[in-house]
Amino acid sequence: MKLLRIYTDEAAYFGDRKVFEEVASRARDAKMAGATVLQALFGFGQTAHEHRRHFLEDDQSLVIEIIDDEARLRDFVATLADISGIGLITLEAVEVLGGENARPAR
């Protein structure tokens, strides 16, 4: 199994939908094994713009984590090419040890 991480922020939109919502929806539609959107307390990227919760607006950094087989994740990433507002996309090995929704080893 692999863990895909997609970095974005709350202020990023794809059309009239937030980027994280679009990515999570596509992951569900692609029947990925699992996806979670995490909010960061603070973050910055290449531009060094500080992303944090503000009183009047939300501009926090977000990380979307998706777990599945490597080939399925690589195919999924290719379907995101039309979405701007995505920062880095990383892929790393993970070992699934258990849990109610753990898939059996293939």
Number of C-alpha atoms within 10 A of each C-alpha: 18 18 20 25 20 20 20 25 24 20 16 17 18 16 10 7 10 16 22 26 15 17 23 19 13 15 20 14 9 14 12 17 17 15 20 12 17 13 16 14 11 13 16 13 13 7 6 8 9 13 20 19 16 9 6 6 10 13 18 21 23 24 21 19 19 23 23 19 16 16 10 15 22 13 11 17 14 9 14 13 9 8 14 13 17 18 14 12 14 11 16 11 12 12 8 13 8 9 7 5 8 11 13 8 6 5
